[in-house]
Each structure stands twice: as structure tokens, then as C-alpha cells.
């Protein structure tokens, strides 16, 4: 019998505990089980050598949901756009202005 439930599954989330900017490093550190400062140092080094750290952090911020939410920023934006398209669609072409 499978004893895993939804409560036992680890979820990658941006955390409030240990948050400095957006909680990406503290969330990754908690998920992986290492100190968030090691993640921060790794991203700082990656930033110094080519700027990759800033991009990785920004992607994490956009794709990782906050611990109090179920959806990420990108998922929320896509959902808003889909709702806007569903309500704006009338089947007629709107004139260009």
C-alpha cells in the first residue's frame, strides 16, 4: 500500500522564513536541505562570472510559488490573460485604431 499523501510531498516554494529578497534561495535551501547562504554564495559567484546568477534567480522568482500560494507569478499572469481573452472574445473582429 502506498503511504504517500499530498501532505508528505516536498514542494519547492519561495519561503518567508530566511527571506532576503524574494525567498528563492531560502526556498531552494529548505527543499534541498542545505543552508540558504550556500545557495546565495553560489548565485553570487555565478553572477560575477557571466551574470548567470541574476537570471537564475529571476527565473526562480517567476516560476516558484510563494509558500502561501499554490500558483507562481507566471501561472497567475497566464491565467489572467486567459480570462481576459475569454471575456473579450465576441467572435467579431475589432477595428484597429
C-alpha positions as CSV (number, residue, x, y, z in Angstrom):
1,X,0.0,0.0,0.0
2,X,1.3,3.5,-0.9
3,X,1.5,5.6,2.2
4,X,2.5,8.9,0.5
5,X,-0.2,11.6,0.7
6,X,-0.2,15.1,-0.5
7,X,1.0,16.3,2.9
8,X,4.2,14.2,2.7
9,X,5.3,15.5,-0.7
10,X,8.0,18.2,-0.6
11,X,7.1,21.3,-2.6
12,X,9.6,23.8,-3.9
13,X,8.3,27.2,-2.7
14,X,9.7,30.6,-2.0
15,X,9.7,30.9,1.7
16,X,9.1,33.8,4.1
17,X,11.5,32.4,6.8
18,X,15.0,33.4,5.9
19,X,13.8,35.6,3.0
20,X,16.2,38.4,2.0
21,X,14.7,39.5,-1.4
22,X,12.1,37.1,-2.8
23,X,12.7,33.9,-0.8
24,X,14.1,32.0,-3.8
25,X,17.4,30.9,-2.1
26,X,15.8,30.1,1.2
27,X,13.1,28.0,-0.6
28,X,15.7,26.1,-2.6
29,X,17.8,25.6,0.5
30,X,14.9,24.3,2.5
31,X,13.8,22.0,-0.4
32,X,17.3,20.6,-0.9
33,X,18.2,20.5,2.8
34,X,21.2,22.9,2.8
35,X,21.8,26.4,4.2
36,X,20.3,29.1,2.0
37,X,23.6,31.1,2.3
38,X,25.4,28.4,0.3
39,X,22.8,28.9,-2.5
40,X,23.3,32.7,-2.2
41,X,27.1,32.4,-2.5
42,X,26.7,30.1,-5.5
43,X,24.4,32.6,-7.2
44,X,26.8,35.5,-6.3
45,X,29.7,33.6,-7.9
46,X,27.6,32.8,-11.0
47,X,26.7,36.5,-11.2
48,X,30.4,37.5,-11.1
49,X,31.3,35.1,-13.8
50,X,29.0,35.9,-16.6
51,X,25.9,37.2,-14.9
52,X,24.1,33.9,-14.9
53,X,23.1,34.1,-11.2
54,X,20.8,37.1,-11.7
55,X,19.0,35.2,-14.5
56,X,18.6,32.0,-12.5
57,X,17.3,34.0,-9.5
58,X,14.8,35.9,-11.7
59,X,13.6,32.6,-13.2
60,X,13.2,31.1,-9.8
61,X,11.2,34.1,-8.6
62,X,8.9,33.9,-11.6
63,X,8.4,30.1,-11.6
64,X,8.4,29.2,-7.9
65,X,5.2,29.9,-6.0
66,X,5.3,31.6,-2.6
67,X,4.6,29.3,0.4
68,X,1.2,30.9,1.0
69,X,0.0,30.4,-2.7
70,X,-0.5,27.5,-5.0
71,X,0.5,29.2,-8.2
72,X,3.6,31.1,-9.4
73,X,3.7,34.6,-10.8
74,X,3.9,33.2,-14.3
75,X,0.9,30.9,-13.7
76,X,-1.1,33.9,-12.4
77,X,-0.3,36.0,-15.4
78,X,-1.2,33.3,-17.8
79,X,-4.5,32.7,-16.0
80,X,-5.3,36.4,-16.1
81,X,-4.6,36.6,-19.8
82,X,-6.7,33.5,-20.5
83,X,-9.6,35.1,-18.5
84,X,-9.2,38.4,-20.4
85,X,-9.3,36.5,-23.7
86,X,-12.3,34.5,-22.7
87,X,-14.3,37.6,-21.7
88,X,-13.2,39.8,-24.6
89,X,-13.9,37.3,-27.3
90,X,-17.2,38.0,-29.1
91,X,-16.5,36.3,-32.4
92,X,-16.2,39.6,-34.2
93,X,-13.1,41.4,-35.5
94,X,-12.4,44.6,-33.6
95,X,-11.4,47.5,-35.8
96,X,-7.7,48.6,-35.5
97,X,-7.2,52.1,-34.0
